[in-house]
Amino acid sequence: MNPTDYTLLKKIKTGDRTAFMTLYERYWDILYSFVFVRTRDKEVAEELLQNLWVKILENTESIQTDDQETAKGYLLRYLHYRVLDYYNSSKIISSNINIDDSEDPIDITDTEYFEILEEREISALFTMIDQVVSQLPTTEQKVYDMRIRKNMSVNETAEALGISNKTVSNKLSKALSEIREQLNPEYKSSKKLVTLLLFVEMVAQG
Protein backbone atom coordinates (compact mmCIF):
# COMPACT_ATOMS: atom_id res chain seq x y z
CA MET A 1 0.00 0.00 0.00
CA ASN A 2 1.32 3.42 -0.93
CA PRO A 3 1.89 5.72 2.04
CA THR A 4 -0.42 8.72 2.35
CA ASP A 5 0.89 12.25 1.94
CA TYR A 6 0.41 12.76 5.67
CA THR A 7 2.69 9.80 6.41
CA LEU A 8 5.28 11.00 3.93
CA LEU A 9 5.29 14.51 5.39
CA LYS A 10 5.85 13.14 8.89
CA LYS A 11 8.83 11.15 7.59
CA ILE A 12 10.17 14.12 5.63
CA LYS A 13 10.18 16.16 8.82
CA THR A 14 12.62 13.63 10.30
CA GLY A 15 14.94 13.93 7.30
CA ASP A 16 13.74 10.85 5.40
CA ARG A 17 15.00 11.45 1.87
CA THR A 18 13.12 8.46 0.43
CA ALA A 19 9.84 9.92 1.66
CA PHE A 20 10.72 13.25 0.04
CA MET A 21 11.51 11.51 -3.25
CA THR A 22 8.18 9.67 -3.13
CA LEU A 23 6.20 12.87 -2.58
CA TYR A 24 8.28 14.68 -5.19
CA GLU A 25 7.61 12.04 -7.83
CA ARG A 26 3.95 11.81 -6.84
CA TYR A 27 3.25 15.47 -7.57
CA TRP A 28 5.98 16.87 -9.83
CA ASP A 29 4.13 16.48 -13.12
CA ILE A 30 0.75 17.78 -12.03
CA LEU A 31 2.21 20.71 -10.09
CA TYR A 32 4.52 21.75 -12.90
CA SER A 33 1.70 21.46 -15.42
CA PHE A 34 -0.61 23.46 -13.14
CA VAL A 35 1.86 26.37 -12.95
CA PHE A 36 3.13 26.24 -16.53
CA VAL A 37 -0.39 26.30 -17.95
CA ARG A 38 -1.02 29.54 -16.05
CA THR A 39 2.30 31.28 -16.69
CA ARG A 40 3.53 29.80 -19.99
CA ASP A 41 7.02 30.33 -18.63
CA LYS A 42 9.29 27.39 -17.76
CA GLU A 43 11.66 29.45 -15.64
CA VAL A 44 8.83 30.92 -13.59
CA ALA A 45 7.23 27.48 -13.18
CA GLU A 46 10.54 25.99 -12.04
CA GLU A 47 11.16 28.81 -9.60
CA LEU A 48 7.71 28.59 -8.03
CA LEU A 49 7.97 24.83 -7.69
CA GLN A 50 11.47 25.04 -6.28
CA ASN A 51 10.22 27.44 -3.61
CA LEU A 52 7.39 25.04 -2.80
CA TRP A 53 9.69 22.03 -2.43
CA VAL A 54 12.06 23.99 -0.23
CA LYS A 55 9.05 24.99 1.89
CA ILE A 56 8.11 21.33 2.20
CA LEU A 57 11.63 20.44 3.30
CA GLU A 58 12.20 23.33 5.67
CA ASN A 59 8.68 23.92 7.03
CA THR A 60 7.00 20.54 6.67
CA GLU A 61 4.46 21.09 9.43
CA SER A 62 2.91 23.97 7.44
CA ILE A 63 1.76 21.57 4.69
CA GLN A 64 -1.87 20.66 5.30
CA THR A 65 -3.62 17.42 4.37
CA ASP A 66 -7.34 16.67 4.05
CA ASP A 67 -9.50 13.88 5.48
CA GLN A 68 -7.98 11.44 3.00
CA GLU A 69 -4.49 12.48 4.18
CA THR A 70 -3.65 13.97 0.80
CA ALA A 71 -1.82 17.27 0.35
CA LYS A 72 -2.79 17.74 -3.29
CA GLY A 73 -5.47 20.35 -2.63
CA TYR A 74 -3.21 22.39 -0.37
CA LEU A 75 -0.29 22.27 -2.82
CA LEU A 76 -2.45 23.40 -5.73
CA ARG A 77 -4.00 26.22 -3.68
CA TYR A 78 -0.56 27.32 -2.53
CA LEU A 79 0.71 27.47 -6.11
CA HIS A 80 -2.45 29.23 -7.27
CA TYR A 81 -1.73 32.10 -4.89
CA ARG A 82 1.94 32.14 -5.82
CA VAL A 83 0.92 32.54 -9.47
CA LEU A 84 -1.32 35.44 -8.44
CA ASP A 85 1.63 36.97 -6.58
CA TYR A 86 3.75 36.55 -9.69
CA TYR A 87 1.27 38.44 -11.86
CA ASN A 88 0.72 41.13 -9.26
CA SER A 89 4.44 41.73 -8.78
CA SER A 90 5.34 41.65 -12.47
CA LYS A 91 2.30 43.63 -13.62
CA ILE A 92 1.79 41.13 -16.40
CA ILE A 93 -1.59 41.04 -18.07
CA SER A 94 -2.48 38.41 -20.65
CA SER A 95 -5.89 37.69 -22.09
CA ASN A 96 -4.60 34.30 -23.22
CA ILE A 97 -4.00 32.97 -19.71
CA ASN A 98 -6.72 32.11 -17.26
CA ILE A 99 -5.11 31.69 -13.85
CA ASP A 100 -8.46 30.80 -12.33
CA ASP A 101 -8.98 27.87 -14.68
CA SER A 102 -10.24 24.99 -12.57
CA GLU A 103 -10.01 22.37 -15.31
CA ASP A 104 -7.36 19.68 -15.18
CA PRO A 105 -4.01 20.92 -16.49
CA ILE A 106 -3.38 20.27 -20.16
CA ASP A 107 -0.81 17.72 -21.25
CA ILE A 108 2.59 19.19 -22.04
CA THR A 109 4.68 17.16 -24.44
CA ASP A 110 8.08 18.19 -23.14
CA THR A 111 10.07 15.08 -22.31
CA GLU A 112 12.75 17.15 -20.63
CA TYR A 113 10.29 18.04 -17.90
CA PHE A 114 7.87 15.13 -17.98
CA GLU A 115 10.07 12.06 -18.14
CA ILE A 116 8.73 9.33 -15.88
CA LEU A 117 11.24 8.22 -13.30
CA GLU A 118 10.79 4.68 -12.05
CA GLU A 119 11.69 3.75 -8.49
CA ARG A 120 14.65 1.73 -9.77
CA GLU A 121 16.04 4.85 -11.49
CA ILE A 122 15.83 6.83 -8.28
CA SER A 123 17.48 3.96 -6.43
CA ALA A 124 20.23 3.91 -9.05
CA LEU A 125 20.80 7.63 -8.57
CA PHE A 126 21.26 7.30 -4.83
CA THR A 127 23.47 4.23 -5.31
CA MET A 128 25.66 6.34 -7.59
CA ILE A 129 25.76 9.13 -5.02
CA ASP A 130 26.72 6.69 -2.27
CA GLN A 131 29.53 5.35 -4.44
CA VAL A 132 30.89 8.86 -5.03
CA VAL A 133 30.66 9.70 -1.33
CA SER A 134 32.52 6.50 -0.41
CA GLN A 135 35.49 7.73 -2.45
CA LEU A 136 35.67 11.15 -0.81
CA PRO A 137 38.22 12.06 1.88
CA THR A 138 37.19 10.77 5.31
CA THR A 139 36.17 14.15 6.72
CA GLU A 140 34.01 14.97 3.71
CA GLN A 141 32.32 11.57 3.99
CA LYS A 142 31.53 12.22 7.66
CA VAL A 143 30.24 15.72 6.98
CA TYR A 144 28.00 14.47 4.16
CA ASP A 145 26.71 11.62 6.31
CA MET A 146 25.85 13.88 9.24
CA ARG A 147 24.44 16.81 7.29
CA ILE A 148 22.55 14.96 4.54
CA ARG A 149 21.79 11.44 5.74
CA LYS A 150 21.32 12.21 9.42
CA ASN A 151 19.98 15.74 8.91
CA MET A 152 22.26 17.17 11.61
CA SER A 153 22.79 20.93 11.80
CA VAL A 154 26.04 22.67 10.97
CA ASN A 155 26.68 23.29 14.66
CA GLU A 156 25.99 19.67 15.60
CA THR A 157 28.26 18.39 12.85
CA ALA A 158 31.06 20.79 13.72
CA GLU A 159 30.90 19.85 17.38
CA ALA A 160 30.82 16.11 16.65
CA LEU A 161 33.85 16.30 14.36
CA GLY A 162 35.75 18.93 16.30
CA ILE A 163 35.97 21.33 13.36
CA SER A 164 34.63 24.83 12.65
CA ASN A 165 31.24 25.60 11.11
CA LYS A 166 33.02 27.09 8.10
CA THR A 167 34.96 23.89 7.58
CA VAL A 168 31.72 21.89 7.71
CA SER A 169 30.19 24.12 5.02
CA ASN A 170 33.31 23.93 2.86
CA LYS A 171 33.56 20.15 3.13
CA LEU A 172 29.90 19.68 2.27
CA SER A 173 30.20 22.04 -0.67
CA LYS A 174 33.11 19.99 -2.01
CA ALA A 175 31.19 16.76 -1.54
CA LEU A 176 28.13 18.08 -3.39
CA SER A 177 30.29 19.48 -6.17
CA GLU A 178 31.96 16.09 -6.62
CA ILE A 179 28.57 14.37 -6.72
CA ARG A 180 27.35 16.71 -9.44
CA GLU A 181 30.60 16.25 -11.36
CA GLN A 182 30.29 12.47 -11.23
CA LEU A 183 26.65 12.31 -12.29
CA ASN A 184 26.10 9.80 -15.05
CA PRO A 185 25.25 11.42 -18.41
CA GLU A 186 21.59 10.38 -18.25
CA TYR A 187 21.23 12.04 -14.86
CA LYS A 188 23.05 15.17 -15.97
CA SER A 189 20.42 15.58 -18.69
CA SER A 190 17.57 15.35 -16.22
CA LYS A 191 16.73 18.71 -14.71
CA LYS A 192 14.46 16.99 -12.23
CA LEU A 193 17.31 15.02 -10.71
CA VAL A 194 19.74 17.91 -10.77
CA THR A 195 17.09 20.01 -9.05
CA LEU A 196 16.78 17.36 -6.37
CA LEU A 197 20.47 17.67 -5.64
CA LEU A 198 20.09 21.42 -5.45
CA PHE A 199 17.27 20.96 -2.93
CA VAL A 200 19.55 18.80 -0.83
CA GLU A 201 22.24 21.45 -1.00
CA MET A 202 19.86 24.26 -0.06
CA VAL A 203 18.57 22.38 2.96
CA ALA A 204 22.10 21.47 3.98
CA GLN A 205 22.95 25.15 4.10
CA GLY A 206 20.24 25.75 6.68
Disulfide bonds with the S-S distance in Angstrom:
none
